[in-house]
Amino acid sequence: MKKILFILPVLLIFFLINSVYAISLDKKAGQMLIIGFNGDNINSPEFQKVLKYLKKGDISGVILFSKNIKSKENLILMNEKILSSNKITPFIAIDNEGGYIQRYDFEPVKSAKRVSLLKDEEITKEYSKMADLERTLKINFNFAPCVDLELNKESIIAQNERSYGVDYNKVINCAKIFIKEHNKRKIITSIKHFPGHGSIKGDTHKGFVDASETFTKDEIEPYIGLKDFDKLNTVMISHIYNSKFDEKYPASLSKKTIKDLLIKKIGFRGVIVSDDYDMGAIRKNYSLDEIIVNSINSGVNILLFSNNIEGLDDDLVEEYHKIIKRELKKGTINKKDINNSYKKIIKLKNSLLEK
């Protein structure tokens, strides 16, 4: 009886420790998720729902689209609510390259192609103006600049003037100015779309795109040149398939492309973000389980879901956490990858608070 009385408290402590750890790991996984939502004001049900996720630590932040931006005043109110929702600073992200890729029309900025024609002083002025407005709007993460080379005039990159040109040295120079002006204002940037989107005609928003025959080694150069540029710079992984790197998976689900090429060979040590997993190249070909398992195993630190596709599950966040828990138990996801991502993300978020 005495032995049983001794064992019971020990077992209780054991179960409590494991329970706390499980919750802790779940919240760490939550820091790996950025989602889109449909609300455009603080009273909309969709916004209230995403605010609840942020307060609970189920997500790391949000991505804003035109549908969320009704006015400057509304946007600032929403973003203030988001920023005060959790002690761990939430990400408020946006795609704001300038030109065609700009989610608001308050203050238009030139496209990358037009910027590339300017002198450095003029480029600095253009991106200073952009970053100042983002700071005013309480945005702290810009999924830009685009460092794809303009290798195919029929690509969506060239057609929408999203490239600084074919010369990777010019691309690196323009990107450095972009990053520096954002960095000054504590706004995170993300160079994209690794390992390169400029040589192909297809659009990963719509479906499968293969760069196996068109890819050139020059497309990697901007990532080599910018990998250590500053601590507020991340890399966004594309959904492009390239059999030269991985015969089975597109880049955003590929361990060979991310862990072997970007991390080991190129030497990038920062946060790695996926392109939107709701895009056709992924959603039409892989289940949510496959997306989550493969992305985490491959080295993606932040998984991005826009929630922009009609008919997709509204409760993605709950499903995401269910899959993570289930796959951890099965051993198909390694807790070390989640812990590693969490450390990187928290370090990045803490950089936003440094003076």
C-alpha positions as CSV (number, residue, x, y, z in Angstrom):
1,M,0.0,0.0,0.0
2,K,2.8,2.4,0.9
3,K,4.5,1.6,-2.5
4,I,1.2,2.4,-4.3
5,L,0.9,5.7,-2.4
6,F,4.4,6.6,-3.4
7,I,3.9,5.7,-7.0
8,L,0.7,7.6,-7.5
9,P,2.1,11.1,-7.0
10,V,5.1,10.2,-9.2
11,L,2.7,9.1,-12.0
12,L,0.6,12.2,-11.5
13,I,3.7,14.5,-11.9
14,F,4.8,12.4,-14.9
15,F,1.4,12.9,-16.6
16,L,1.3,16.6,-15.7
17,I,4.7,17.2,-17.2
18,N,3.8,15.4,-20.4
19,S,0.5,17.2,-20.6
20,V,2.2,20.6,-20.3
21,Y,4.8,19.6,-22.8
22,A,2.1,18.5,-25.3
23,I,0.3,21.8,-25.0
24,S,3.6,23.7,-25.3
25,L,4.5,21.8,-28.5
26,D,1.1,22.5,-29.9
27,K,1.5,26.2,-29.3
28,K,5.0,26.1,-30.9
29,A,3.3,24.6,-33.9
30,G,0.8,27.4,-33.9
31,Q,3.7,29.9,-34.3
32,M,4.4,28.2,-37.7
33,L,1.0,29.2,-39.2
34,I,0.0,32.4,-41.0
35,I,-3.5,32.6,-42.4
36,G,-5.7,34.9,-44.5
37,F,-9.2,35.8,-43.4
38,N,-12.3,37.5,-44.9
39,G,-13.1,40.4,-42.5
40,D,-12.5,44.1,-43.2
41,N,-13.3,45.6,-39.8
42,I,-13.0,44.8,-36.1
43,N,-16.7,43.8,-35.8
44,S,-16.8,41.3,-38.7
45,P,-17.3,37.7,-37.5
46,E,-14.3,36.5,-39.6
47,F,-12.0,39.0,-37.9
48,Q,-13.3,38.1,-34.4
49,K,-12.6,34.5,-35.2
50,V,-9.0,35.1,-36.3
51,L,-8.5,37.3,-33.2
52,K,-9.6,34.3,-31.1
53,Y,-6.9,32.1,-32.7
54,L,-4.3,34.8,-32.1
55,K,-5.2,35.1,-28.4
56,K,-5.0,31.4,-27.9
57,G,-1.7,31.2,-29.7
58,D,-3.1,28.9,-32.4
59,I,-1.6,31.0,-35.2
60,S,1.5,33.1,-35.6
61,G,-0.2,35.9,-37.5
62,V,-2.2,36.9,-40.6
63,I,-1.7,37.9,-44.2
64,L,-3.7,40.8,-45.5
65,F,-5.3,41.1,-49.0
66,S,-7.3,43.8,-50.8
67,K,-10.5,42.2,-49.4
68,N,-9.4,43.1,-45.9
69,I,-8.5,46.8,-46.7
70,K,-11.6,49.0,-46.6
71,S,-9.8,52.2,-45.5
72,K,-6.7,53.2,-43.7
73,E,-8.6,53.8,-40.5
74,N,-10.2,50.4,-40.5
75,L,-7.0,48.7,-41.3
76,I,-5.1,50.4,-38.5
77,L,-7.9,49.5,-36.0
78,M,-7.7,45.9,-37.0
79,N,-4.0,45.7,-36.9
80,E,-3.9,47.4,-33.4
81,K,-6.3,44.7,-32.2
82,I,-4.1,42.0,-33.7
83,L,-0.9,43.4,-32.2
84,S,-2.4,43.5,-28.7
85,S,-3.9,40.0,-28.9
86,N,-0.8,38.1,-27.7
87,K,2.4,38.8,-25.7
88,I,4.3,37.1,-28.6
89,T,4.1,39.7,-31.3
90,P,1.8,38.5,-34.1
91,F,2.9,38.8,-37.7
92,I,0.8,41.2,-39.8
93,A,1.9,40.3,-43.3
94,I,1.2,41.6,-46.8
95,D,2.3,41.1,-50.4
96,N,3.6,44.6,-51.3
97,E,6.2,44.6,-54.1
98,G,4.9,47.7,-55.8
99,G,3.3,48.0,-59.2
100,Y,0.9,45.1,-60.0
101,I,1.5,43.4,-56.6
102,Q,0.1,45.9,-54.2
103,R,-2.8,45.2,-51.9
104,Y,-3.9,48.8,-51.3
105,D,-4.0,52.0,-53.4
106,F,-3.4,54.6,-50.8
107,E,0.1,55.4,-52.1
108,P,1.1,53.5,-55.3
109,V,4.8,52.4,-55.6
110,K,6.6,51.7,-58.9
111,S,7.0,48.1,-60.1
112,A,10.3,46.3,-59.7
113,K,11.0,46.8,-63.4
114,R,10.5,50.6,-63.3
115,V,12.5,50.8,-60.0
116,S,15.4,49.0,-61.6
117,L,15.8,52.0,-64.1
118,L,16.3,54.5,-61.2
119,K,19.5,55.6,-59.5
120,D,20.1,54.2,-56.0
121,E,19.1,57.4,-54.3
122,E,15.7,57.4,-56.1
123,I,15.2,53.7,-55.3
124,T,15.9,54.4,-51.7
125,K,13.3,57.2,-51.7
126,E,10.7,54.9,-53.4
127,Y,11.1,52.1,-50.8
128,S,11.4,54.5,-47.9
129,K,8.0,55.8,-48.9
130,M,6.6,52.3,-49.1
131,A,8.1,51.2,-45.7
132,D,6.9,54.4,-44.0
133,L,3.3,53.7,-45.0
134,E,3.5,50.1,-43.9
135,R,4.8,51.2,-40.5
136,T,1.9,53.7,-40.2
137,L,-0.5,50.9,-41.1
138,K,1.1,48.7,-38.4
139,I,2.3,46.1,-40.9
140,N,5.4,44.2,-39.7
141,F,6.0,41.6,-42.5
142,N,6.2,42.3,-46.2
143,F,6.5,39.2,-48.5
144,A,8.8,41.0,-50.8
145,P,11.1,41.8,-52.7
146,C,10.8,39.5,-55.6
147,V,14.3,38.5,-56.7
148,D,13.3,36.3,-59.7
149,L,15.3,37.0,-62.8
150,E,13.5,38.2,-66.0
151,L,14.6,35.2,-68.1
152,N,11.3,34.5,-69.9
153,K,9.4,37.4,-71.3
154,E,6.2,35.3,-71.2
155,S,6.5,34.5,-67.5
156,I,4.0,36.0,-65.0
157,I,7.1,37.6,-63.4
158,A,8.0,39.5,-66.6
159,Q,4.4,40.2,-67.7
160,N,3.6,41.9,-64.4
161,E,6.9,43.8,-64.2
162,R,7.9,42.0,-61.0
163,S,11.6,41.5,-61.8
164,Y,14.5,43.9,-61.4
165,G,16.0,42.4,-64.6
166,V,18.1,39.6,-65.9
167,D,21.4,40.7,-64.2
168,Y,21.5,39.1,-60.8
169,N,23.9,41.8,-59.5
170,K,21.3,44.5,-60.3
171,V,18.6,42.4,-58.7
172,I,20.7,41.9,-55.5
173,N,21.4,45.7,-55.3
174,C,17.7,46.7,-55.7
175,A,16.7,44.0,-53.2
176,K,19.3,45.3,-50.6
177,I,17.8,48.8,-50.8
178,F,14.3,47.4,-50.4
179,I,15.3,45.2,-47.4
180,K,17.4,48.0,-45.8
181,E,14.5,50.6,-45.9
182,H,12.1,48.0,-44.3
183,N,14.7,46.9,-41.8
184,K,15.1,50.5,-40.6
185,R,11.4,50.5,-39.7
186,K,11.4,47.1,-38.1
187,I,9.5,45.4,-41.0
188,I,10.5,41.9,-41.9
189,T,11.0,41.1,-45.6
190,S,11.1,37.9,-47.7
191,I,13.1,37.4,-50.8
192,K,11.2,35.1,-53.3
193,H,10.5,32.8,-55.0
194,F,13.2,30.2,-54.2
195,P,14.8,28.6,-56.2
196,G,13.5,30.8,-59.0
197,H,10.3,31.6,-60.9
198,G,11.7,33.7,-63.7
199,S,12.4,31.1,-66.4
200,I,9.0,29.5,-66.8
201,K,5.7,30.6,-68.4
202,G,3.3,28.7,-66.1
203,D,1.5,30.1,-63.0
204,T,1.6,28.1,-59.8
205,H,-1.6,29.9,-58.7
206,K,-3.4,27.8,-61.3
207,G,-1.6,24.5,-61.3
208,F,1.6,22.4,-61.7
209,V,4.6,24.2,-63.1
210,D,7.8,22.5,-64.2
211,A,11.1,24.4,-64.4
212,S,13.3,21.4,-65.0
213,E,14.3,22.4,-68.5
214,T,14.4,26.1,-68.2
215,F,16.1,26.7,-64.8
216,T,19.6,28.3,-64.8
217,K,22.1,28.4,-62.0
218,D,22.0,32.3,-62.1
219,E,18.6,32.1,-60.4
220,I,20.2,31.0,-57.2
221,E,22.6,33.9,-57.1
222,P,20.3,36.4,-55.4
223,Y,19.9,34.0,-52.5
224,I,23.6,33.6,-52.1
225,G,24.1,37.3,-52.3
226,L,21.4,38.1,-49.7
227,K,21.5,35.2,-47.3
228,D,23.4,37.1,-44.6
229,F,22.2,40.7,-45.5
230,D,20.2,41.3,-42.3
231,K,18.4,39.5,-39.5
232,L,14.9,40.7,-40.6
233,N,15.2,39.0,-44.0
234,T,13.5,35.6,-44.7
235,V,13.2,33.4,-47.8
236,M,9.9,32.4,-49.4
237,I,9.8,29.0,-51.1
238,S,8.0,28.6,-54.4
239,H,5.7,25.7,-55.5
240,I,7.7,25.1,-58.7
241,Y,8.7,21.6,-59.5
242,N,12.3,21.1,-60.7
243,S,13.5,17.5,-61.2
244,K,17.2,18.7,-61.0
245,F,16.6,19.3,-57.3
246,D,13.8,16.7,-56.5
247,E,12.3,14.2,-58.8
248,K,9.2,13.8,-56.6
249,Y,8.1,17.0,-54.9
250,P,7.8,20.8,-55.8
251,A,10.2,23.1,-53.9
252,S,7.8,24.0,-51.0
253,L,7.4,20.3,-50.1
254,S,11.0,19.2,-50.9
255,K,13.6,18.4,-48.3
256,K,16.2,18.2,-51.1
257,T,15.4,21.8,-52.2
258,I,15.1,23.3,-48.8
259,K,17.3,21.5,-46.3
260,D,19.9,20.2,-48.7
261,L,20.2,23.2,-51.1
262,L,19.0,26.3,-49.3
263,I,20.2,25.5,-45.8
264,K,23.2,23.1,-46.3
265,K,24.6,24.2,-49.6
266,I,23.8,27.9,-49.8
267,G,24.0,28.3,-46.0
268,F,20.8,30.2,-45.2
269,R,20.2,30.2,-41.5
270,G,17.1,32.3,-41.1
271,V,13.3,31.8,-41.3
272,I,11.9,30.0,-44.3
273,V,8.4,30.8,-45.4
274,S,6.2,28.9,-47.9
275,D,4.4,30.5,-50.7
276,D,0.6,30.2,-50.3
277,Y,-0.3,26.5,-49.9
278,D,-3.8,27.3,-51.1
279,M,-2.4,27.9,-54.7
280,G,-3.4,25.4,-57.4
281,A,0.0,23.9,-57.8
282,I,-0.3,22.4,-54.3
283,R,-4.1,22.2,-53.5
284,K,-4.9,20.4,-56.7
285,N,-2.2,17.8,-56.1
286,Y,-1.8,17.2,-52.4
287,S,-4.0,16.7,-49.3
288,L,-3.7,19.0,-46.3
289,D,-2.0,16.1,-44.4
290,E,0.6,15.7,-47.2
291,I,1.2,19.5,-47.3
292,I,1.7,19.8,-43.5
293,V,3.9,16.7,-43.1
294,N,6.1,17.3,-46.1
295,S,6.5,21.1,-45.5
296,I,7.6,20.6,-41.9
297,N,9.9,17.7,-42.7
298,S,11.4,19.7,-45.5
299,G,12.4,22.6,-43.4
300,V,9.6,25.2,-43.9
301,N,9.3,27.2,-40.7
302,I,6.2,29.2,-41.5
303,L,3.3,27.7,-43.5
304,L,1.2,30.2,-45.3
305,F,-2.5,29.6,-46.1
306,S,-4.4,32.5,-47.8
307,N,-7.9,31.1,-47.4
308,N,-8.7,32.7,-50.7
309,I,-10.1,29.7,-52.5
310,E,-13.8,29.3,-52.5
311,G,-15.0,26.0,-51.0
312,L,-12.0,25.4,-48.8
313,D,-12.5,24.4,-45.2
314,D,-13.1,27.5,-43.0
315,D,-11.7,25.7,-39.9
316,L,-8.3,25.2,-41.3
317,V,-6.6,26.2,-38.0
318,E,-8.4,23.4,-36.0
319,E,-7.6,20.9,-38.7
320,Y,-3.9,22.0,-38.9
321,H,-3.5,21.3,-35.1
322,K,-5.3,18.0,-35.3
323,I,-3.0,16.9,-38.1
324,I,0.2,18.0,-36.3
325,K,-0.8,16.1,-33.1
326,R,-1.8,13.0,-35.0
327,E,1.4,13.0,-37.1
328,L,3.6,13.6,-34.1
329,K,2.1,10.5,-32.4
330,K,2.6,8.5,-35.6
331,G,6.2,9.7,-35.8
332,T,5.9,11.1,-39.3
333,I,6.7,14.6,-38.0
334,N,9.8,15.2,-35.8
335,K,9.3,17.4,-32.8
336,K,12.8,18.7,-33.3
337,D,11.7,20.4,-36.6
338,I,8.9,22.1,-34.7
339,N,11.2,23.2,-31.9
340,N,13.7,24.5,-34.4
341,S,11.1,26.5,-36.2
342,Y,9.7,27.9,-33.0
343,K,13.2,29.1,-31.9
344,K,13.8,30.8,-35.3
345,I,10.4,32.4,-35.3
346,I,10.6,33.8,-31.8
347,K,14.1,35.1,-32.5
348,L,12.7,36.9,-35.5
349,K,9.8,38.3,-33.6
350,N,12.1,39.5,-30.8
351,S,14.1,41.4,-33.4
352,L,11.0,43.5,-34.1
353,L,11.1,44.7,-30.5
354,E,14.8,45.6,-30.3
355,K,15.7,49.3,-30.2
